[in-house]
Amino acid sequence: MINLKNVTFKWHKNDNAPTLSISELIIKKGQHVFLHGPSGSGKSTLLALLGGINTATSGDVVILSQNLNTQSNTKRDAFRADHIGTIF
């Protein structure tokens, strides 16, 4: 259902260290996940990547067999409208 592989995200391209770095995250259909951590640990950044609001600097963000990193902004927006809901 959700598969992240070698994902990094940097807010600024010239930053030395990525804001978020995930070597692998697999969430299967029906699986429940609790996301927690201190302020600034990347929770909202991860949700923005999963929602297609932001795109990863590198790696693959695949949801429902769709690689969000290879889609245009318009296609990611349509995918989010059809498949993803986020409540902040």
MMTF fields as JSON, N, C-alpha, C and O atoms, coordinates in Angstrom:
{
  "mmtfVersion": "1.0.0",
  "mmtfProducer": "UNKNOWN",
  "numBonds": 351,
  "numAtoms": 352,
  "numGroups": 88,
  "numChains": 1,
  "numModels": 1,
  "chainsPerModel": [1],
  "groupsPerChain": [88],
  "chainIdList": ["A"],
  "bondAtomList": [4, 2, 8, 6, 12, 10, 16, 14, 20, 18, 24, 22, 28, 26, 32, 30, 36, 34, 40, 38, 44, 42, 48, 46, 52, 50, 56, 54, 60, 58, 64, 62, 68, 66, 72, 70, 76, 74, 80, 78, 84, 82, 88, 86, 92, 90, 96, 94, 100, 98, 104, 102, 108, 106, 112, 110, 116, 114, 120, 118, 124, 122, 128, 126, 132, 130, 136, 134, 140, 138, 144, 142, 148, 146, 152, 150, 156, 154, 160, 158, 164, 162, 168, 166, 172, 170, 176, 174, 180, 178, 184, 182, 188, 186, 192, 190, 196, 194, 200, 198, 204, 202, 208, 206, 212, 210, 216, 214, 220, 218, 224, 222, 228, 226, 232, 230, 236, 234, 240, 238, 244, 242, 248, 246, 252, 250, 256, 254, 260, 258, 264, 262, 268, 266, 272, 270, 276, 274, 280, 278, 284, 282, 288, 286, 292, 290, 296, 294, 300, 298, 304, 302, 308, 306, 312, 310, 316, 314, 320, 318, 324, 322, 328, 326, 332, 330, 336, 334, 340, 338, 344, 342, 348, 346],
  "bondOrderList": [1, 1, 1, 1, 1, 1, 1, 1, 1, 1, 1, 1, 1, 1, 1, 1, 1, 1, 1, 1, 1, 1, 1, 1, 1, 1, 1, 1, 1, 1, 1, 1, 1, 1, 1, 1, 1, 1, 1, 1, 1, 1, 1, 1, 1, 1, 1, 1, 1, 1, 1, 1, 1, 1, 1, 1, 1, 1, 1, 1, 1, 1, 1, 1, 1, 1, 1, 1, 1, 1, 1, 1, 1, 1, 1, 1, 1, 1, 1, 1, 1, 1, 1, 1, 1, 1, 1],
  "groupList": [{"groupName": "MET", "atomNameList": ["N", "CA", "C", "O"], "elementList": ["N", "C", "C", "O"], "formalChargeList": [0, 0, 0, 0], "bondAtomList": [1, 0, 2, 1, 3, 2], "bondOrderList": [1, 1, 2], "singleLetterCode": "M", "chemCompType": "L-PEPTIDE LINKING"}, {"groupName": "ILE", "atomNameList": ["N", "CA", "C", "O"], "elementList": ["N", "C", "C", "O"], "formalChargeList": [0, 0, 0, 0], "bondAtomList": [1, 0, 2, 1, 3, 2], "bondOrderList": [1, 1, 2], "singleLetterCode": "I", "chemCompType": "L-PEPTIDE LINKING"}, {"groupName": "ASN", "atomNameList": ["N", "CA", "C", "O"], "elementList": ["N", "C", "C", "O"], "formalChargeList": [0, 0, 0, 0], "bondAtomList": [1, 0, 2, 1, 3, 2], "bondOrderList": [1, 1, 2], "singleLetterCode": "N", "chemCompType": "L-PEPTIDE LINKING"}, {"groupName": "LEU", "atomNameList": ["N", "CA", "C", "O"], "elementList": ["N", "C", "C", "O"], "formalChargeList": [0, 0, 0, 0], "bondAtomList": [1, 0, 2, 1, 3, 2], "bondOrderList": [1, 1, 2], "singleLetterCode": "L", "chemCompType": "L-PEPTIDE LINKING"}, {"groupName": "LYS", "atomNameList": ["N", "CA", "C", "O"], "elementList": ["N", "C", "C", "O"], "formalChargeList": [0, 0, 0, 0], "bondAtomList": [1, 0, 2, 1, 3, 2], "bondOrderList": [1, 1, 2], "singleLetterCode": "K", "chemCompType": "L-PEPTIDE LINKING"}, {"groupName": "VAL", "atomNameList": ["N", "CA", "C", "O"], "elementList": ["N", "C", "C", "O"], "formalChargeList": [0, 0, 0, 0], "bondAtomList": [1, 0, 2, 1, 3, 2], "bondOrderList": [1, 1, 2], "singleLetterCode": "V", "chemCompType": "L-PEPTIDE LINKING"}, {"groupName": "THR", "atomNameList": ["N", "CA", "C", "O"], "elementList": ["N", "C", "C", "O"], "formalChargeList": [0, 0, 0, 0], "bondAtomList": [1, 0, 2, 1, 3, 2], "bondOrderList": [1, 1, 2], "singleLetterCode": "T", "chemCompType": "L-PEPTIDE LINKING"}, {"groupName": "PHE", "atomNameList": ["N", "CA", "C", "O"], "elementList": ["N", "C", "C", "O"], "formalChargeList": [0, 0, 0, 0], "bondAtomList": [1, 0, 2, 1, 3, 2], "bondOrderList": [1, 1, 2], "singleLetterCode": "F", "chemCompType": "L-PEPTIDE LINKING"}, {"groupName": "TRP", "atomNameList": ["N", "CA", "C", "O"], "elementList": ["N", "C", "C", "O"], "formalChargeList": [0, 0, 0, 0], "bondAtomList": [1, 0, 2, 1, 3, 2], "bondOrderList": [1, 1, 2], "singleLetterCode": "W", "chemCompType": "L-PEPTIDE LINKING"}, {"groupName": "HIS", "atomNameList": ["N", "CA", "C", "O"], "elementList": ["N", "C", "C", "O"], "formalChargeList": [0, 0, 0, 0], "bondAtomList": [1, 0, 2, 1, 3, 2], "bondOrderList": [1, 1, 2], "singleLetterCode": "H", "chemCompType": "L-PEPTIDE LINKING"}, {"groupName": "ASP", "atomNameList": ["N", "CA", "C", "O"], "elementList": ["N", "C", "C", "O"], "formalChargeList": [0, 0, 0, 0], "bondAtomList": [1, 0, 2, 1, 3, 2], "bondOrderList": [1, 1, 2], "singleLetterCode": "D", "chemCompType": "L-PEPTIDE LINKING"}, {"groupName": "ALA", "atomNameList": ["N", "CA", "C", "O"], "elementList": ["N", "C", "C", "O"], "formalChargeList": [0, 0, 0, 0], "bondAtomList": [1, 0, 2, 1, 3, 2], "bondOrderList": [1, 1, 2], "singleLetterCode": "A", "chemCompType": "L-PEPTIDE LINKING"}, {"groupName": "PRO", "atomNameList": ["N", "CA", "C", "O"], "elementList": ["N", "C", "C", "O"], "formalChargeList": [0, 0, 0, 0], "bondAtomList": [1, 0, 2, 1, 3, 2], "bondOrderList": [1, 1, 2], "singleLetterCode": "P", "chemCompType": "L-PEPTIDE LINKING"}, {"groupName": "SER", "atomNameList": ["N", "CA", "C", "O"], "elementList": ["N", "C", "C", "O"], "formalChargeList": [0, 0, 0, 0], "bondAtomList": [1, 0, 2, 1, 3, 2], "bondOrderList": [1, 1, 2], "singleLetterCode": "S", "chemCompType": "L-PEPTIDE LINKING"}, {"groupName": "GLU", "atomNameList": ["N", "CA", "C", "O"], "elementList": ["N", "C", "C", "O"], "formalChargeList": [0, 0, 0, 0], "bondAtomList": [1, 0, 2, 1, 3, 2], "bondOrderList": [1, 1, 2], "singleLetterCode": "E", "chemCompType": "L-PEPTIDE LINKING"}, {"groupName": "GLY", "atomNameList": ["N", "CA", "C", "O"], "elementList": ["N", "C", "C", "O"], "formalChargeList": [0, 0, 0, 0], "bondAtomList": [1, 0, 2, 1, 3, 2], "bondOrderList": [1, 1, 2], "singleLetterCode": "G", "chemCompType": "PEPTIDE LINKING"}, {"groupName": "GLN", "atomNameList": ["N", "CA", "C", "O"], "elementList": ["N", "C", "C", "O"], "formalChargeList": [0, 0, 0, 0], "bondAtomList": [1, 0, 2, 1, 3, 2], "bondOrderList": [1, 1, 2], "singleLetterCode": "Q", "chemCompType": "L-PEPTIDE LINKING"}, {"groupName": "ARG", "atomNameList": ["N", "CA", "C", "O"], "elementList": ["N", "C", "C", "O"], "formalChargeList": [0, 0, 0, 0], "bondAtomList": [1, 0, 2, 1, 3, 2], "bondOrderList": [1, 1, 2], "singleLetterCode": "R", "chemCompType": "L-PEPTIDE LINKING"}],
  "groupTypeList": [0, 1, 2, 3, 4, 2, 5, 6, 7, 4, 8, 9, 4, 2, 10, 2, 11, 12, 6, 3, 13, 1, 13, 14, 3, 1, 1, 4, 4, 15, 16, 9, 5, 7, 3, 9, 15, 12, 13, 15, 13, 15, 4, 13, 6, 3, 3, 11, 3, 3, 15, 15, 1, 2, 6, 11, 6, 13, 15, 10, 5, 5, 1, 3, 13, 16, 2, 3, 2, 6, 16, 13, 2, 6, 4, 17, 10, 11, 7, 17, 11, 10, 9, 1, 15, 6, 1, 7],
  "groupIdList": [1, 2, 3, 4, 5, 6, 7, 8, 9, 10, 11, 12, 13, 14, 15, 16, 17, 18, 19, 20, 21, 22, 23, 24, 25, 26, 27, 28, 29, 30, 31, 32, 33, 34, 35, 36, 37, 38, 39, 40, 41, 42, 43, 44, 45, 46, 47, 48, 49, 50, 51, 52, 53, 54, 55, 56, 57, 58, 59, 60, 61, 62, 63, 64, 65, 66, 67, 68, 69, 70, 71, 72, 73, 74, 75, 76, 77, 78, 79, 80, 81, 82, 83, 84, 85, 86, 87, 88],
  "secStructList": [7, 3, 3, 3, 3, 3, 3, 3, 3, 7, 1, 1, 6, 6, 7, 1, 1, 7, 1, 3, 3, 3, 3, 3, 3, 3, 3, 7, 6, 6, 7, 7, 7, 7, 7, 7, 7, 7, 6, 6, 1, 1, 2, 2, 2, 2, 2, 2, 2, 2, 6, 6, 1, 1, 7, 7, 1, 3, 3, 3, 3, 3, 3, 6, 6, 3, 3, 4, 4, 4, 1, 7, 2, 2, 2, 2, 2, 2, 2, 2, 2, 2, 2, 7, 7, 7, 7, 7],
  "xCoordList": [0.822, 0.0, 0.869, 0.693, 1.818, 2.76, 4.162, 4.454, 5.02, 6.379, 7.338, 7.303, 8.192, 9.224, 10.571, 10.844, 11.403, 12.711, 13.761, 13.663, 14.768, 15.875, 15.399, 15.91, 14.428, 13.828, 14.603, 14.869, 14.956, 15.496, 14.709, 14.161, 14.667, 14.019, 14.842, 15.211, 15.124, 15.817, 14.939, 14.408, 14.793, 14.023, 14.776, 14.168, 16.097, 16.928, 17.959, 18.616, 18.099, 18.983, 20.427, 21.131, 20.874, 22.27, 22.483, 23.59, 21.436, 21.616, 22.526, 22.43, 23.411, 24.323, 23.582, 23.751, 22.767, 22.054, 20.578, 19.991, 19.979, 18.552, 17.693, 18.072, 16.551, 15.574, 14.996, 14.72, 14.817, 14.231, 15.019, 15.362, 15.3, 16.011, 15.412, 15.473, 14.834, 14.193, 14.736, 14.519, 15.435, 15.982, 14.869, 14.878, 13.902, 12.778, 11.621, 11.814, 10.434, 9.203, 8.138, 7.813, 7.599, 6.549, 5.345, 5.449, 4.207, 2.954, 1.98, 1.649, 1.533, 0.649, -0.81, -1.165, -1.641, -3.071, -3.636, -3.381, -4.397, -5.023, -4.145, -4.618, -2.887, -1.969, -2.178, -2.393, -2.115, -2.255, -0.881, -0.074, -0.627, 0.664, 0.427, -0.424, 1.182, 1.132, 2.426, 3.517, 2.301, 3.458, 3.648, 2.773, 4.788, 5.04, 6.517, 7.364, 6.806, 8.183, 8.189, 7.16, 9.331, 9.425, 9.238, 9.347, 8.961, 8.839, 10.116, 11.225, 9.937, 11.087, 11.68, 12.719, 11.037, 11.606, 11.213, 11.735, 10.3, 9.96, 8.594, 8.31, 7.737, 6.403, 5.573, 5.029, 5.481, 4.697, 5.336, 4.636, 6.652, 7.354, 7.031, 6.785, 7.029, 6.67, 5.241, 4.985, 4.307, 2.913, 2.772, 1.976, 3.537, 3.497, 4.037, 3.538, 5.048, 5.559, 4.534, 4.311, 3.914, 2.912, 1.677, 1.006, 1.379, 0.229, 0.536, -0.361, 1.799, 2.159, 2.201, 2.267, 2.165, 2.272, 3.703, 3.933, 4.664, 6.082, 6.584, 5.987, 7.678, 8.295, 9.662, 10.359, 10.031, 11.308, 12.462, 12.369, 13.543, 14.759, 15.352, 15.885, 15.252, 15.702, 14.891, 14.241, 14.942, 14.234, 12.85, 12.455, 12.126, 10.799, 9.746, 9.903, 8.668, 7.49, 6.359, 5.788, 6.043, 5.05, 3.833, 3.94, 2.675, 1.413, 0.418, 0.216, -0.203, -1.155, -0.543, -1.199, 0.717, 1.471, 1.75, 2.123, 1.578, 1.863, 3.084, 3.082, 4.126, 5.309, 5.041, 5.017, 4.841, 4.488, 5.626, 5.379, 6.867, 8.001, 8.09, 8.717, 7.486, 7.574, 6.354, 6.288, 5.397, 4.175, 4.293, 5.0, 3.596, 3.543, 2.74, 2.041, 2.837, 2.051, 0.562, -0.147, 0.089, -1.332, -1.759, -2.819, -0.944, -1.291, -1.24, -2.078, -0.25, -0.189, -1.403, -1.952, -1.819, -3.006, -4.251, -5.061, -4.402, -5.55, -5.5, -6.523, -4.313, -4.146, -4.522, -5.236, -4.039, -4.349, -5.859, -6.435, -6.488, -7.939, -8.73, -9.762, -8.25, -8.972, -8.671, -9.502, -7.47, -7.039, -6.547, -6.419, -6.266, -5.594, -6.368, -6.812, -6.518, -7.111, -6.211, -5.75, -5.956, -5.109, -5.839, -6.368, -5.868, -6.468, -5.361, -4.704, -5.153, -4.133, -4.779, -4.088],
  "yCoordList": [-1.189, 0.0, 1.255, 2.141, 1.324, 2.441, 1.852, 0.986, 2.334, 1.816, 2.975, 3.602, 3.251, 4.262, 3.562, 2.68, 3.951, 3.313, 4.391, 5.144, 4.457, 5.399, 6.841, 7.572, 7.235, 8.564, 9.572, 9.346, 10.673, 11.819, 13.052, 13.126, 14.018, 15.286, 16.4, 16.355, 17.405, 18.606, 19.805, 19.916, 20.688, 21.906, 22.801, 23.456, 22.827, 23.639, 22.726, 21.941, 22.826, 21.912, 21.948, 20.943, 23.086, 23.183, 22.818, 22.979, 22.326, 21.842, 20.627, 19.771, 20.552, 19.404, 18.133, 17.093, 18.219, 17.032, 17.124, 18.206, 15.998, 16.019, 16.242, 15.857, 16.862, 17.039, 15.69, 15.439, 14.831, 13.508, 12.481, 12.728, 11.345, 10.273, 8.944, 8.596, 8.205, 6.919, 5.883, 5.995, 4.883, 3.859, 2.963, 2.601, 2.603, 1.779, 1.873, 1.819, 2.012, 1.983, 1.301, 1.758, 0.209, -0.521, -0.611, -1.099, -0.137, -0.236, -1.009, -0.579, -2.145, -3.011, -2.627, -1.973, -3.029, -2.764, -3.293, -4.439, -2.469, -2.859, -2.658, -2.775, -2.361, -2.154, -0.763, 0.2, -0.66, 0.62, 1.083, 0.289, 2.376, 2.937, 4.174, 5.004, 4.292, 5.46, 6.238, 5.716, 7.469, 8.31, 9.28, 10.099, 9.186, 10.097, 10.441, 9.731, 11.538, 11.983, 13.417, 14.092, 13.884, 15.256, 16.268, 15.937, 17.487, 18.573, 18.666, 18.629, 18.786, 18.902, 17.592, 17.586, 16.471, 15.17, 14.726, 13.724, 15.45, 15.128, 14.504, 14.015, 14.507, 13.885, 14.574, 13.91, 15.881, 16.623, 16.549, 16.502, 16.54, 16.398, 15.049, 14.973, 13.993, 12.672, 12.662, 12.13, 13.24, 13.286, 14.079, 13.715, 15.154, 15.939, 15.134, 15.267, 14.303, 13.436, 12.37, 12.097, 11.769, 10.728, 11.297, 10.595, 12.551, 13.196, 13.817, 14.335, 13.77, 14.347, 15.864, 16.493, 16.453, 17.915, 18.332, 19.302, 17.602, 17.791, 16.555, 15.484, 16.702, 15.556, 15.307, 16.242, 14.052, 13.678, 14.2, 14.284, 14.545, 14.962, 13.779, 13.929, 12.597, 11.37, 10.2, 10.3, 9.092, 7.89, 7.78, 8.58, 6.767, 6.468, 6.508, 5.897, 7.238, 7.271, 6.657, 7.31, 5.394, 4.657, 4.385, 3.772, 4.848, 4.637, 4.071, 4.642, 2.945, 2.279, 2.064, 2.283, 1.637, 1.342, 2.574, 2.441, 3.758, 5.005, 5.67, 5.975, 5.898, 6.588, 8.088, 8.681, 8.697, 10.111, 11.011, 12.129, 10.537, 11.358, 11.524, 12.47, 10.641, 10.729, 11.409, 11.586, 11.787, 12.41, 13.934, 14.519, 14.554, 16.016, 16.533, 15.765, 17.824, 18.433, 18.181, 17.877, 18.304, 18.112, 16.676, 16.452, 15.704, 14.297, 13.967, 13.216, 14.529, 14.305, 14.925, 14.334, 16.096, 16.742, 15.886, 15.719, 15.348, 14.494, 13.208, 12.757, 12.617, 11.4, 11.669, 10.879, 12.785, 13.145, 13.346, 12.887, 14.027, 14.274, 12.97, 12.852, 11.999, 10.738, 9.689, 8.821, 9.769, 8.655, 9.006, 8.115, 10.273, 10.598, 11.672, 12.664, 11.455, 12.473, 12.695, 11.74, 13.95, 14.298, 15.278, 16.282, 14.995, 15.91, 16.372, 15.555, 17.676, 18.217, 18.73, 19.227],
  "zCoordList": [0.0, 0.0, 0.0, -0.837, 0.957, 1.023, 1.081, 1.906, 0.198, 0.139, -0.115, -1.173, 0.863, 0.709, 0.669, 1.484, -0.269, -0.425, -0.688, -1.657, 0.188, 0.055, -0.122, -0.971, 0.676, 0.563, 1.404, 2.585, 0.779, 1.5, 1.088, -0.012, 1.999, 1.701, 2.307, 3.481, 1.487, 1.946, 1.618, 0.513, 2.579, 2.314, 1.34, 0.494, 1.459, 0.573, -0.079, 0.604, -1.377, -2.112, -1.629, -1.717, -1.123, -0.709, 0.765, 1.28, 1.455, 2.826, 2.824, 1.944, 3.813, 3.912, 4.295, 3.659, 5.327, 5.822, 5.441, 5.484, 5.071, 4.748, 5.998, 7.104, 5.801, 6.87, 7.269, 8.442, 6.282, 6.5, 5.69, 4.534, 6.29, 5.601, 6.052, 7.232, 5.105, 5.404, 4.422, 3.215, 4.933, 4.037, 3.494, 2.318, 4.361, 3.891, 4.876, 6.09, 4.339, 5.132, 4.291, 3.196, 4.806, 4.108, 5.036, 6.161, 4.553, 5.303, 4.42, 3.315, 4.919, 4.138, 4.325, 5.306, 3.397, 3.459, 4.768, 5.141, 5.462, 6.716, 7.936, 9.066, 7.724, 8.84, 9.425, 8.689, 10.747, 11.433, 11.895, 12.379, 11.739, 12.109, 12.961, 12.643, 14.041, 14.91, 14.707, 14.938, 14.282, 14.006, 15.162, 15.443, 15.83, 16.952, 17.015, 16.472, 17.683, 17.85, 18.303, 18.268, 18.724, 19.211, 18.085, 16.904, 18.469, 17.507, 16.676, 17.209, 15.363, 14.476, 14.014, 13.354, 14.347, 13.967, 12.556, 12.067, 11.886, 10.499, 10.288, 9.195, 11.305, 11.168, 10.079, 9.197, 10.143, 9.146, 7.768, 6.757, 7.727, 6.453, 5.821, 4.618, 6.615, 6.109, 5.586, 4.506, 6.333, 5.882, 4.582, 3.716, 4.446, 3.209, 2.028, 0.911, 2.263, 1.196, 0.823, -0.357, 1.838, 1.578, 0.89, 0.133, 1.149, 0.524, -0.823, -1.489, -1.234, -2.522, -2.504, -3.56, -1.333, -1.233, -1.535, -2.257, -0.983, -1.284, -2.014, -1.912, -2.75, -3.405, -2.784, -2.39, -2.704, -2.105, -2.95, -4.175, -2.276, -2.964, -3.717, -4.816, -3.106, -3.769, -3.23, -2.19, -3.955, -3.539, -4.151, -5.0, -3.698, -4.243, -3.148, -2.091, -3.419, -2.553, -3.373, -4.247, -3.082, -3.866, -2.993, -1.931, -3.454, -2.75, -3.754, -4.825, -3.407, -4.302, -5.69, -6.708, -5.715, -6.942, -7.797, -8.963, -7.243, -7.958, -7.333, -6.14, -8.127, -7.637, -7.691, -8.77, -6.529, -6.477, -6.953, -7.403, -6.859, -7.284, -8.794, -9.27, -9.541, -11.001, -11.607, -12.824, -10.786, -11.299, -11.303, -10.482, -12.229, -12.28, -11.094, -10.432, -10.826, -9.746, -9.943, -8.984, -11.166, -11.462, -11.174, -10.591, -11.577, -11.332, -9.842, -9.343, -9.127, -7.676, -6.983, -6.053, -7.424, -6.844, -7.064, -6.153, -8.263, -8.566, -7.748, -7.234, -7.627, -6.836, -5.38, -4.763, -4.835, -3.45, -3.269, -2.282, -4.216, -4.126, -4.154, -3.494, -4.91, -5.07, -3.982, -3.715, -3.349, -2.497, -1.105, -0.265, -0.83, 0.432, 1.188, 0.61, 2.482, 3.353, 4.539, 5.165, 4.853, 5.983, 6.873, 6.397, 8.15, 9.12, 10.05, 10.695, 10.119, 11.021, 12.284, 13.173]
}
